[in-house]
Amino acid sequence: MQNINIKDLVRPHIIDMKPYSSARLEYEGHEGIFLDANENSLGSVCGELHNRYPDPLQIKVKEKLAALENVDIDEIFLGNGSDECIDLLIRAFCEPEKDKIMICPPVFSMYEHSAHSQHIEVTEVLLIPETFQLDVKAIREKMNNVKIIFLCSPNNPTGNLFNDKDIEEILKSFNGLVLIDEAYHDFANNTSWIKRMKAFKNLAVIKTFSKAYGMADARLGMLYANAEIIHYLNTIKLPYNVSEYTQRLALTALDNIDQKNNFIQELINGRKYLQDELSKVSFIRKVYPSDANYILFKVDDADKLYQYLLSKKIIVRNRSKAPLCEGCLRVTVGTREENEKFINALNNYNS
């Protein structure tokens, strides 16, 4: 275990803050006459929704996740999508006009957006061109005043996993927090960094119900970390950040892991089909390897191809303006029929 004191990293004014004292935290029982929270005691005009406030700490969901990931429930934070997890981590640990975060473009833009919205400076270290791996030497040279390093593995938009040894070197050499975003980890053949949390006190890992579970509309993200980190996130979060409806959906999903696994296998099969077919298209210059549920590929004129696909009602993501991604489009693995229509459109494109 590293000799890192989390209290030294958190923003000083948060250390002694008390969590918002909501009605459902003051009384945690499930039986009685509830006249404490100014709810509508008559019921709900929408039968699917409950007239009572939800569990502010989502204990039932955390119990299932803790068993699934072999962690303690106090090592889990649940947020309104992984976006809230990212935002709160910056809010809890980064002091405006003093601390920085580090990102490694091309990468998911929410890290930068959340930092800028809180007046936190962003240090950038580009990935190594073409391989899209971490430039560890450059990262170590630019760690000054950086409080959180954000790593997305598999990386969005490039689709590749980062080398485990590179991540481990960063964790060992950095005295701040390292956040590994594993939103797409279910589609990759490697071990989650959640398994390494005991070894690295400064490690936090994000997962989500949006991808493999197919629950993007539910807005539920998970952040796994040392219990002290989770404590500070719970201290500053909004009291009822995850609805009762979302919690019930999550409990149902966690009882249907076989369905999730079926989704994963079908999407991996679809990914292979797309990779094979894209490699046969004459005007595609490169198809990048993917450990996610999407594929990045390079063409001579990304804007032209993007507009052509739009004319066929096929919507992909134009990433040609992202660093190191000139001429690149990103396509999500669809259903078998959607994948075939996409490939057919490419084969009929006059480049």
Short mmCIF file of the C-alpha atoms (twelve columns), coordinates in Angstrom:
data_MODEL
# 
_entry.id   MODEL 
# 
loop_
_atom_site.group_PDB 
_atom_site.id 
_atom_site.type_symbol 
_atom_site.label_atom_id 
_atom_site.label_alt_id 
_atom_site.label_comp_id 
_atom_site.label_asym_id 
_atom_site.label_seq_id 
_atom_site.Cartn_x 
_atom_site.Cartn_y 
_atom_site.Cartn_z 
_atom_site.pdbx_PDB_model_num 
ATOM 1   C CA . MET A 1   0.000   0.000   0.000   1 
ATOM 2   C CA . GLN A 2   1.310   3.449   -0.942  1 
ATOM 3   C CA . ASN A 3   2.032   5.994   1.756   1 
ATOM 4   C CA . ILE A 4   -0.537  8.525   0.497   1 
ATOM 5   C CA . ASN A 5   -2.733  10.520  2.854   1 
ATOM 6   C CA . ILE A 6   -6.084  11.191  1.170   1 
ATOM 7   C CA . LYS A 7   -6.805  13.993  3.640   1 
ATOM 8   C CA . ASP A 8   -3.784  15.860  2.244   1 
ATOM 9   C CA . LEU A 9   -5.320  15.716  -1.247  1 
ATOM 10  C CA . VAL A 10  -8.904  16.786  -0.521  1 
ATOM 11  C CA . ARG A 11  -9.820  20.479  -0.613  1 
ATOM 12  C CA . PRO A 12  -9.318  21.784  2.970   1 
ATOM 13  C CA . HIS A 13  -12.795 23.256  3.445   1 
ATOM 14  C CA . ILE A 14  -14.396 19.886  2.656   1 
ATOM 15  C CA . ILE A 15  -12.537 17.932  5.339   1 
ATOM 16  C CA . ASP A 16  -14.840 18.984  8.170   1 
ATOM 17  C CA . MET A 17  -18.006 19.412  6.105   1 
ATOM 18  C CA . LYS A 18  -21.036 17.363  7.115   1 
ATOM 19  C CA . PRO A 19  -23.199 15.641  4.479   1 
ATOM 20  C CA . TYR A 20  -26.584 17.227  3.870   1 
ATOM 21  C CA . SER A 21  -28.916 15.839  6.526   1 
ATOM 22  C CA . SER A 22  -31.855 14.501  4.527   1 
ATOM 23  C CA . ALA A 23  -34.963 12.950  6.028   1 
ATOM 24  C CA . ARG A 24  -34.055 9.504   4.696   1 
ATOM 25  C CA . LEU A 25  -30.652 9.644   6.370   1 
ATOM 26  C CA . GLU A 26  -32.029 10.696  9.754   1 
ATOM 27  C CA . TYR A 27  -34.562 7.835   9.773   1 
ATOM 28  C CA . GLU A 28  -33.490 4.748   7.820   1 
ATOM 29  C CA . GLY A 29  -36.404 2.469   8.676   1 
ATOM 30  C CA . HIS A 30  -38.940 1.230   6.114   1 
ATOM 31  C CA . GLU A 31  -42.044 1.030   8.323   1 
ATOM 32  C CA . GLY A 32  -44.028 3.754   10.041  1 
ATOM 33  C CA . ILE A 33  -46.110 6.817   9.342   1 
ATOM 34  C CA . PHE A 34  -43.804 9.055   7.314   1 
ATOM 35  C CA . LEU A 35  -44.575 12.690  8.093   1 
ATOM 36  C CA . ASP A 36  -40.986 13.962  8.093   1 
ATOM 37  C CA . ALA A 37  -40.075 14.918  4.510   1 
ATOM 38  C CA . ASN A 38  -42.988 17.009  3.219   1 
ATOM 39  C CA . GLU A 39  -43.791 14.439  0.534   1 
ATOM 40  C CA . ASN A 40  -47.237 14.008  -0.997  1 
ATOM 41  C CA . SER A 41  -48.749 11.442  1.380   1 
ATOM 42  C CA . LEU A 42  -51.655 10.741  -1.010  1 
ATOM 43  C CA . GLY A 43  -49.477 9.038   -3.610  1 
ATOM 44  C CA . SER A 44  -48.138 9.810   -7.083  1 
ATOM 45  C CA . VAL A 45  -49.974 10.975  -10.202 1 
ATOM 46  C CA . CYS A 46  -47.633 8.663   -12.129 1 
ATOM 47  C CA . GLY A 47  -48.137 5.106   -10.982 1 
ATOM 48  C CA . GLU A 48  -44.629 3.978   -11.960 1 
ATOM 49  C CA . LEU A 49  -42.981 6.476   -9.625  1 
ATOM 50  C CA . HIS A 50  -42.905 6.453   -5.840  1 
ATOM 51  C CA . ASN A 51  -44.184 9.369   -3.777  1 
ATOM 52  C CA . ARG A 52  -41.353 8.955   -1.268  1 
ATOM 53  C CA . TYR A 53  -37.779 10.136  -1.596  1 
ATOM 54  C CA . PRO A 54  -35.272 7.431   -2.608  1 
ATOM 55  C CA . ASP A 55  -32.489 5.939   -0.526  1 
ATOM 56  C CA . PRO A 56  -29.828 8.691   -0.708  1 
ATOM 57  C CA . LEU A 57  -26.990 6.147   -0.433  1 
ATOM 58  C CA . GLN A 58  -28.496 3.445   -2.708  1 
ATOM 59  C CA . ILE A 59  -27.539 0.690   -0.246  1 
ATOM 60  C CA . LYS A 60  -29.367 -2.201  -1.942  1 
ATOM 61  C CA . VAL A 61  -27.718 -1.504  -5.274  1 
ATOM 62  C CA . LYS A 62  -24.320 -1.111  -3.627  1 
ATOM 63  C CA . GLU A 63  -24.730 -4.436  -1.837  1 
ATOM 64  C CA . LYS A 64  -25.201 -6.224  -5.168  1 
ATOM 65  C CA . LEU A 65  -22.325 -4.344  -6.790  1 
ATOM 66  C CA . ALA A 66  -20.059 -5.020  -3.818  1 
ATOM 67  C CA . ALA A 67  -20.718 -8.757  -4.119  1 
ATOM 68  C CA . LEU A 68  -20.167 -8.621  -7.891  1 
ATOM 69  C CA . GLU A 69  -16.848 -6.735  -7.700  1 
ATOM 70  C CA . ASN A 70  -15.662 -8.151  -4.362  1 
ATOM 71  C CA . VAL A 71  -15.387 -4.767  -2.655  1 
ATOM 72  C CA . ASP A 72  -17.009 -3.159  0.406   1 
ATOM 73  C CA . ILE A 73  -20.110 -0.991  -0.019  1 
ATOM 74  C CA . ASP A 74  -18.225 1.985   1.426   1 
ATOM 75  C CA . GLU A 75  -15.847 1.708   -1.548  1 
ATOM 76  C CA . ILE A 76  -18.658 2.493   -4.030  1 
ATOM 77  C CA . PHE A 77  -20.170 5.799   -5.073  1 
ATOM 78  C CA . LEU A 78  -23.213 5.899   -7.363  1 
ATOM 79  C CA . GLY A 79  -23.872 8.944   -9.490  1 
ATOM 80  C CA . ASN A 80  -26.311 10.365  -11.991 1 
ATOM 81  C CA . GLY A 81  -24.264 8.875   -14.828 1 
ATOM 82  C CA . SER A 82  -20.494 8.663   -14.706 1 
ATOM 83  C CA . ASP A 83  -20.557 12.392  -15.515 1 
ATOM 84  C CA . GLU A 84  -21.536 13.156  -11.916 1 
ATOM 85  C CA . CYS A 85  -18.754 10.905  -10.613 1 
ATOM 86  C CA . ILE A 86  -16.208 12.811  -12.709 1 
ATOM 87  C CA . ASP A 87  -17.590 16.205  -11.700 1 
ATOM 88  C CA . LEU A 88  -17.675 15.436  -7.975  1 
ATOM 89  C CA . LEU A 89  -14.158 13.980  -7.929  1 
ATOM 90  C CA . ILE A 90  -12.817 17.236  -9.371  1 
ATOM 91  C CA . ARG A 91  -15.037 19.286  -7.059  1 
ATOM 92  C CA . ALA A 92  -13.802 17.439  -3.964  1 
ATOM 93  C CA . PHE A 93  -10.074 17.383  -4.705  1 
ATOM 94  C CA . CYS A 94  -9.165  20.296  -6.989  1 
ATOM 95  C CA . GLU A 95  -8.802  23.871  -5.758  1 
ATOM 96  C CA . PRO A 96  -9.626  26.483  -8.450  1 
ATOM 97  C CA . GLU A 97  -6.646  28.533  -9.720  1 
ATOM 98  C CA . LYS A 98  -4.274  26.212  -7.857  1 
ATOM 99  C CA . ASP A 99  -4.705  22.556  -8.829  1 
ATOM 100 C CA . LYS A 100 -4.819  20.983  -12.275 1 
ATOM 101 C CA . ILE A 101 -6.100  17.804  -13.833 1 
ATOM 102 C CA . MET A 102 -4.282  15.897  -16.566 1 
ATOM 103 C CA . ILE A 103 -5.839  14.316  -19.644 1 
ATOM 104 C CA . CYS A 104 -4.284  12.403  -22.540 1 
ATOM 105 C CA . PRO A 105 -5.983  13.388  -25.816 1 
ATOM 106 C CA . PRO A 106 -7.632  12.193  -27.902 1 
ATOM 107 C CA . VAL A 107 -9.976  11.295  -25.055 1 
ATOM 108 C CA . PHE A 108 -13.506 11.639  -23.654 1 
ATOM 109 C CA . SER A 109 -14.150 15.383  -23.415 1 
ATOM 110 C CA . MET A 110 -16.174 15.306  -20.171 1 
ATOM 111 C CA . TYR A 111 -13.022 15.386  -18.005 1 
ATOM 112 C CA . GLU A 112 -11.962 18.677  -19.570 1 
ATOM 113 C CA . HIS A 113 -15.500 20.075  -19.574 1 
ATOM 114 C CA . SER A 114 -16.002 19.356  -15.865 1 
ATOM 115 C CA . ALA A 115 -12.648 20.902  -14.998 1 
ATOM 116 C CA . HIS A 116 -13.249 24.074  -16.996 1 
ATOM 117 C CA . SER A 117 -16.728 24.501  -15.506 1 
ATOM 118 C CA . GLN A 118 -15.041 24.610  -12.091 1 
ATOM 119 C CA . HIS A 119 -12.186 26.893  -13.192 1 
ATOM 120 C CA . ILE A 120 -9.612  24.093  -12.974 1 
ATOM 121 C CA . GLU A 121 -6.675  24.185  -15.377 1 
ATOM 122 C CA . VAL A 122 -6.178  21.182  -17.677 1 
ATOM 123 C CA . THR A 123 -2.734  19.805  -18.512 1 
ATOM 124 C CA . GLU A 124 -2.627  17.793  -21.734 1 
ATOM 125 C CA . VAL A 125 -0.205  15.036  -22.710 1 
ATOM 126 C CA . LEU A 126 -0.986  13.604  -26.124 1 
ATOM 127 C CA . LEU A 127 -1.099  9.860   -26.627 1 
ATOM 128 C CA . ILE A 128 1.642   8.323   -28.762 1 
ATOM 129 C CA . PRO A 129 0.539   8.737   -32.411 1 
ATOM 130 C CA . GLU A 130 -0.909  5.698   -34.206 1 
ATOM 131 C CA . THR A 131 -0.512  3.288   -31.243 1 
ATOM 132 C CA . PHE A 132 -2.549  5.614   -28.985 1 
ATOM 133 C CA . GLN A 133 -0.644  4.406   -25.920 1 
ATOM 134 C CA . LEU A 134 0.344   6.540   -22.925 1 
ATOM 135 C CA . ASP A 135 3.473   8.691   -23.155 1 
ATOM 136 C CA . VAL A 136 4.580   7.868   -19.620 1 
ATOM 137 C CA . LYS A 137 7.793   9.906   -19.788 1 
ATOM 138 C CA . ALA A 138 5.904   13.057  -20.805 1 
ATOM 139 C CA . ILE A 139 3.218   12.406  -18.190 1 
ATOM 140 C CA . ARG A 140 5.819   12.165  -15.422 1 
ATOM 141 C CA . GLU A 141 7.463   15.387  -16.606 1 
ATOM 142 C CA . LYS A 142 4.209   17.375  -16.385 1 
ATOM 143 C CA . MET A 143 2.787   16.184  -13.033 1 
ATOM 144 C CA . ASN A 144 3.544   19.449  -11.222 1 
ATOM 145 C CA . ASN A 145 0.394   20.829  -9.511  1 
ATOM 146 C CA . VAL A 146 -1.716  18.065  -11.073 1 
ATOM 147 C CA . LYS A 147 -4.174  16.624  -8.551  1 
ATOM 148 C CA . ILE A 148 -6.005  14.051  -10.744 1 
ATOM 149 C CA . ILE A 149 -4.855  12.141  -13.842 1 
ATOM 150 C CA . PHE A 150 -7.735  10.877  -15.988 1 
ATOM 151 C CA . LEU A 151 -7.117  7.717   -18.034 1 
ATOM 152 C CA . CYS A 152 -9.811  6.139   -20.202 1 
ATOM 153 C CA . SER A 153 -9.120  2.446   -20.869 1 
ATOM 154 C CA . PRO A 154 -10.432 1.286   -23.330 1 
ATOM 155 C CA . ASN A 155 -9.923  4.811   -24.590 1 
ATOM 156 C CA . ASN A 156 -12.651 6.859   -26.208 1 
ATOM 157 C CA . PRO A 157 -12.467 7.529   -29.187 1 
ATOM 158 C CA . THR A 158 -9.514  5.292   -30.120 1 
ATOM 159 C CA . GLY A 159 -10.938 2.069   -28.655 1 
ATOM 160 C CA . ASN A 160 -7.715  0.557   -27.288 1 
ATOM 161 C CA . LEU A 161 -6.684  -0.551  -23.821 1 
ATOM 162 C CA . PHE A 162 -3.661  1.126   -22.265 1 
ATOM 163 C CA . ASN A 163 -0.724  -1.063  -21.286 1 
ATOM 164 C CA . ASP A 164 -1.103  -2.226  -17.672 1 
ATOM 165 C CA . LYS A 165 2.586   -1.614  -16.931 1 
ATOM 166 C CA . ASP A 166 2.292   2.011   -18.032 1 
ATOM 167 C CA . ILE A 167 -0.721  2.601   -15.780 1 
ATOM 168 C CA . GLU A 168 1.056   0.928   -12.869 1 
ATOM 169 C CA . GLU A 169 4.110   3.142   -13.350 1 
ATOM 170 C CA . ILE A 170 1.906   6.245   -13.257 1 
ATOM 171 C CA . LEU A 171 0.127   5.037   -10.109 1 
ATOM 172 C CA . LYS A 172 3.435   4.389   -8.349  1 
ATOM 173 C CA . SER A 173 5.079   7.672   -9.341  1 
ATOM 174 C CA . PHE A 174 2.128   10.034  -8.815  1 
ATOM 175 C CA . ASN A 175 1.110   11.444  -5.426  1 
ATOM 176 C CA . GLY A 176 -2.349  12.539  -6.554  1 
ATOM 177 C CA . LEU A 177 -5.380  10.551  -7.699  1 
ATOM 178 C CA . VAL A 178 -5.512  8.408   -10.844 1 
ATOM 179 C CA . LEU A 179 -8.992  7.893   -12.281 1 
ATOM 180 C CA . ILE A 180 -9.331  4.984   -14.725 1 
ATOM 181 C CA . ASP A 181 -12.537 5.201   -16.724 1 
ATOM 182 C CA . GLU A 182 -13.627 1.649   -17.559 1 
ATOM 183 C CA . ALA A 183 -16.938 2.498   -19.216 1 
ATOM 184 C CA . TYR A 184 -16.097 0.083   -22.053 1 
ATOM 185 C CA . HIS A 185 -14.185 -2.495  -20.040 1 
ATOM 186 C CA . ASP A 186 -16.842 -5.204  -20.472 1 
ATOM 187 C CA . PHE A 187 -15.901 -5.475  -24.151 1 
ATOM 188 C CA . ALA A 188 -12.184 -5.958  -23.429 1 
ATOM 189 C CA . ASN A 189 -10.334 -9.111  -22.504 1 
ATOM 190 C CA . ASN A 190 -8.485  -7.948  -19.419 1 
ATOM 191 C CA . THR A 191 -8.831  -7.638  -15.644 1 
ATOM 192 C CA . SER A 192 -10.529 -4.594  -14.167 1 
ATOM 193 C CA . TRP A 193 -8.368  -2.212  -12.160 1 
ATOM 194 C CA . ILE A 194 -10.933 -2.559  -9.370  1 
ATOM 195 C CA . LYS A 195 -8.983  -5.705  -8.442  1 
ATOM 196 C CA . ARG A 196 -5.926  -3.521  -7.739  1 
ATOM 197 C CA . MET A 197 -7.545  -0.950  -5.449  1 
ATOM 198 C CA . LYS A 198 -6.054  -2.457  -2.288  1 
ATOM 199 C CA . ALA A 199 -2.559  -1.955  -3.713  1 
ATOM 200 C CA . PHE A 200 -3.090  1.668   -4.788  1 
ATOM 201 C CA . LYS A 201 -4.790  4.019   -2.348  1 
ATOM 202 C CA . ASN A 202 -4.844  6.775   -4.974  1 
ATOM 203 C CA . LEU A 203 -6.726  4.677   -7.563  1 
ATOM 204 C CA . ALA A 204 -10.339 5.322   -8.534  1 
ATOM 205 C CA . VAL A 205 -12.234 3.354   -11.198 1 
ATOM 206 C CA . ILE A 206 -15.391 4.335   -13.047 1 
ATOM 207 C CA . LYS A 207 -17.909 1.933   -14.561 1 
ATOM 208 C CA . THR A 208 -21.389 2.522   -15.956 1 
ATOM 209 C CA . PHE A 209 -24.755 0.924   -16.654 1 
ATOM 210 C CA . SER A 210 -24.921 2.804   -19.985 1 
ATOM 211 C CA . LYS A 211 -22.885 0.465   -22.198 1 
ATOM 212 C CA . ALA A 212 -22.897 -3.320  -21.643 1 
ATOM 213 C CA . TYR A 213 -26.110 -3.186  -19.589 1 
ATOM 214 C CA . GLY A 214 -27.789 -1.082  -22.299 1 
ATOM 215 C CA . MET A 215 -29.215 1.388   -19.757 1 
ATOM 216 C CA . ALA A 216 -27.972 4.751   -21.040 1 
ATOM 217 C CA . ASP A 217 -31.366 6.328   -20.346 1 
ATOM 218 C CA . ALA A 218 -31.272 5.346   -16.653 1 
ATOM 219 C CA . ARG A 219 -28.210 7.545   -15.976 1 
ATOM 220 C CA . LEU A 220 -26.291 5.472   -13.442 1 
ATOM 221 C CA . GLY A 221 -22.521 5.493   -13.042 1 
ATOM 222 C CA . MET A 222 -20.314 3.815   -10.432 1 
ATOM 223 C CA . LEU A 223 -17.056 5.029   -8.961  1 
ATOM 224 C CA . TYR A 224 -14.967 2.540   -6.971  1 
ATOM 225 C CA . ALA A 225 -12.222 3.837   -4.702  1 
ATOM 226 C CA . ASN A 226 -10.704 3.830   -1.240  1 
ATOM 227 C CA . ALA A 227 -13.443 4.381   1.384   1 
ATOM 228 C CA . GLU A 228 -11.966 7.736   2.403   1 
ATOM 229 C CA . ILE A 229 -12.323 9.065   -1.160  1 
ATOM 230 C CA . ILE A 230 -15.915 7.824   -1.267  1 
ATOM 231 C CA . HIS A 231 -16.607 9.554   2.073   1 
ATOM 232 C CA . TYR A 232 -15.719 12.950  0.630   1 
ATOM 233 C CA . LEU A 233 -17.848 12.373  -2.484  1 
ATOM 234 C CA . ASN A 234 -20.816 11.477  -0.268  1 
ATOM 235 C CA . THR A 235 -20.157 14.601  1.787   1 
ATOM 236 C CA . ILE A 236 -20.631 17.007  -1.113  1 
ATOM 237 C CA . LYS A 237 -23.107 15.178  -3.369  1 
ATOM 238 C CA . LEU A 238 -26.710 16.295  -3.751  1 
ATOM 239 C CA . PRO A 239 -28.916 14.360  -1.312  1 
ATOM 240 C CA . TYR A 240 -31.078 12.341  -3.725  1 
ATOM 241 C CA . ASN A 241 -28.844 12.091  -6.780  1 
ATOM 242 C CA . VAL A 242 -30.106 8.665   -7.978  1 
ATOM 243 C CA . SER A 243 -33.854 8.176   -8.324  1 
ATOM 244 C CA . GLU A 244 -35.767 5.262   -6.816  1 
ATOM 245 C CA . TYR A 245 -36.816 4.267   -10.334 1 
ATOM 246 C CA . THR A 246 -33.187 4.064   -11.465 1 
ATOM 247 C CA . GLN A 247 -32.254 2.082   -8.370  1 
ATOM 248 C CA . ARG A 248 -35.000 -0.450  -9.109  1 
ATOM 249 C CA . LEU A 249 -33.844 -0.742  -12.714 1 
ATOM 250 C CA . ALA A 250 -30.277 -1.367  -11.522 1 
ATOM 251 C CA . LEU A 251 -31.395 -4.109  -9.119  1 
ATOM 252 C CA . THR A 252 -33.272 -5.814  -11.959 1 
ATOM 253 C CA . ALA A 253 -30.243 -5.539  -14.248 1 
ATOM 254 C CA . LEU A 254 -27.927 -7.021  -11.635 1 
ATOM 255 C CA . ASP A 255 -30.231 -10.022 -11.418 1 
ATOM 256 C CA . ASN A 256 -29.881 -10.492 -15.193 1 
ATOM 257 C CA . ILE A 257 -26.124 -10.756 -15.680 1 
ATOM 258 C CA . ASP A 258 -26.616 -13.548 -18.236 1 
ATOM 259 C CA . GLN A 259 -28.491 -11.129 -20.496 1 
ATOM 260 C CA . LYS A 260 -25.697 -8.599  -20.113 1 
ATOM 261 C CA . ASN A 261 -23.132 -11.256 -21.047 1 
ATOM 262 C CA . ASN A 262 -25.201 -12.197 -24.099 1 
ATOM 263 C CA . PHE A 263 -25.216 -8.551  -25.174 1 
ATOM 264 C CA . ILE A 264 -21.445 -8.368  -24.729 1 
ATOM 265 C CA . GLN A 265 -20.775 -11.467 -26.837 1 
ATOM 266 C CA . GLU A 266 -23.117 -10.356 -29.605 1 
ATOM 267 C CA . LEU A 267 -21.508 -6.917  -29.728 1 
ATOM 268 C CA . ILE A 268 -18.003 -8.425  -29.785 1 
ATOM 269 C CA . ASN A 269 -19.108 -10.613 -32.705 1 
ATOM 270 C CA . GLY A 270 -20.473 -7.511  -34.420 1 
ATOM 271 C CA . ARG A 271 -17.196 -5.697  -33.795 1 
ATOM 272 C CA . LYS A 272 -15.247 -8.489  -35.509 1 
ATOM 273 C CA . TYR A 273 -17.635 -8.415  -38.467 1 
ATOM 274 C CA . LEU A 274 -17.158 -4.659  -38.851 1 
ATOM 275 C CA . GLN A 275 -13.376 -4.900  -38.493 1 
ATOM 276 C CA . ASP A 276 -13.201 -7.613  -41.156 1 
ATOM 277 C CA . GLU A 277 -15.496 -5.777  -43.564 1 
ATOM 278 C CA . LEU A 278 -13.924 -2.347  -43.026 1 
ATOM 279 C CA . SER A 279 -10.501 -3.803  -43.821 1 
ATOM 280 C CA . LYS A 280 -11.827 -4.793  -47.281 1 
ATOM 281 C CA . VAL A 281 -13.046 -1.290  -48.211 1 
ATOM 282 C CA . SER A 282 -10.570 0.206   -50.680 1 
ATOM 283 C CA . PHE A 283 -10.760 3.861   -49.571 1 
ATOM 284 C CA . ILE A 284 -10.308 3.145   -45.847 1 
ATOM 285 C CA . ARG A 285 -6.671  3.844   -44.987 1 
ATOM 286 C CA . LYS A 286 -6.583  2.249   -41.541 1 
ATOM 287 C CA . VAL A 287 -8.865  0.360   -39.164 1 
ATOM 288 C CA . TYR A 288 -7.622  0.776   -35.609 1 
ATOM 289 C CA . PRO A 289 -7.760  -2.167  -33.167 1 
ATOM 290 C CA . SER A 290 -10.639 -1.955  -30.691 1 
ATOM 291 C CA . ASP A 291 -11.305 -3.329  -27.211 1 
ATOM 292 C CA . ALA A 292 -14.604 -1.421  -27.009 1 
ATOM 293 C CA . ASN A 293 -18.011 -1.446  -28.716 1 
ATOM 294 C CA . TYR A 294 -16.891 0.991   -31.416 1 
ATOM 295 C CA . ILE A 295 -14.194 1.218   -34.082 1 
ATOM 296 C CA . LEU A 296 -12.085 4.158   -35.219 1 
ATOM 297 C CA . PHE A 297 -11.100 4.175   -38.885 1 
ATOM 298 C CA . LYS A 298 -9.245  6.590   -41.155 1 
ATOM 299 C CA . VAL A 299 -10.187 7.809   -44.648 1 
ATOM 300 C CA . ASP A 300 -8.915  10.537  -46.990 1 
ATOM 301 C CA . ASP A 301 -11.928 12.824  -46.574 1 
ATOM 302 C CA . ALA A 302 -13.791 12.201  -43.310 1 
ATOM 303 C CA . ASP A 303 -16.138 15.159  -43.747 1 
ATOM 304 C CA . LYS A 304 -17.304 13.989  -47.170 1 
ATOM 305 C CA . LEU A 305 -17.893 10.411  -46.030 1 
ATOM 306 C CA . TYR A 306 -19.674 11.627  -42.896 1 
ATOM 307 C CA . GLN A 307 -22.095 13.709  -44.967 1 
ATOM 308 C CA . TYR A 308 -22.670 10.808  -47.368 1 
ATOM 309 C CA . LEU A 309 -23.565 8.496   -44.488 1 
ATOM 310 C CA . LEU A 310 -25.905 11.140  -43.068 1 
ATOM 311 C CA . SER A 311 -27.684 11.225  -46.433 1 
ATOM 312 C CA . LYS A 312 -28.289 7.490   -45.966 1 
ATOM 313 C CA . LYS A 313 -29.614 8.104   -42.423 1 
ATOM 314 C CA . ILE A 314 -26.549 6.401   -40.955 1 
ATOM 315 C CA . ILE A 315 -25.107 8.469   -38.133 1 
ATOM 316 C CA . VAL A 316 -21.506 7.911   -37.089 1 
ATOM 317 C CA . ARG A 317 -19.184 10.252  -35.154 1 
ATOM 318 C CA . ASN A 318 -16.781 12.492  -37.024 1 
ATOM 319 C CA . ARG A 319 -13.620 12.607  -34.901 1 
ATOM 320 C CA . SER A 320 -11.379 14.227  -37.532 1 
ATOM 321 C CA . LYS A 321 -11.001 17.415  -35.446 1 
ATOM 322 C CA . ALA A 322 -9.733  15.524  -32.374 1 
ATOM 323 C CA . PRO A 323 -5.961  15.499  -31.739 1 
ATOM 324 C CA . LEU A 324 -4.159  12.725  -33.667 1 
ATOM 325 C CA . CYS A 325 -7.423  11.696  -35.357 1 
ATOM 326 C CA . GLU A 326 -7.292  13.632  -38.617 1 
ATOM 327 C CA . GLY A 327 -9.440  11.873  -41.225 1 
ATOM 328 C CA . CYS A 328 -11.048 9.543   -38.663 1 
ATOM 329 C CA . LEU A 329 -14.630 8.462   -38.115 1 
ATOM 330 C CA . ARG A 330 -15.885 6.388   -35.198 1 
ATOM 331 C CA . VAL A 331 -18.638 3.838   -35.698 1 
ATOM 332 C CA . THR A 332 -20.526 2.132   -32.875 1 
ATOM 333 C CA . VAL A 333 -21.237 -1.578  -33.230 1 
ATOM 334 C CA . GLY A 334 -24.934 -1.861  -34.073 1 
ATOM 335 C CA . THR A 335 -27.347 -4.725  -34.527 1 
ATOM 336 C CA . ARG A 336 -26.520 -7.227  -37.261 1 
ATOM 337 C CA . GLU A 337 -28.918 -5.487  -39.635 1 
ATOM 338 C CA . GLU A 338 -27.510 -2.032  -38.824 1 
ATOM 339 C CA . ASN A 339 -23.922 -3.243  -39.303 1 
ATOM 340 C CA . GLU A 340 -24.789 -4.749  -42.688 1 
ATOM 341 C CA . LYS A 341 -26.532 -1.558  -43.853 1 
ATOM 342 C CA . PHE A 342 -23.510 0.486   -42.795 1 
ATOM 343 C CA . ILE A 343 -21.093 -1.741  -44.706 1 
ATOM 344 C CA . ASN A 344 -23.387 -1.796  -47.727 1 
ATOM 345 C CA . ALA A 345 -23.460 2.011   -47.729 1 
ATOM 346 C CA . LEU A 346 -19.658 2.121   -47.634 1 
ATOM 347 C CA . ASN A 347 -19.424 -0.321  -50.519 1 
ATOM 348 C CA . ASN A 348 -21.672 1.963   -52.592 1 
ATOM 349 C CA . TYR A 349 -19.764 5.132   -51.758 1 
ATOM 350 C CA . ASN A 350 -18.006 6.908   -54.595 1 
ATOM 351 C CA . SER A 351 -14.888 8.255   -52.931 1 
# 
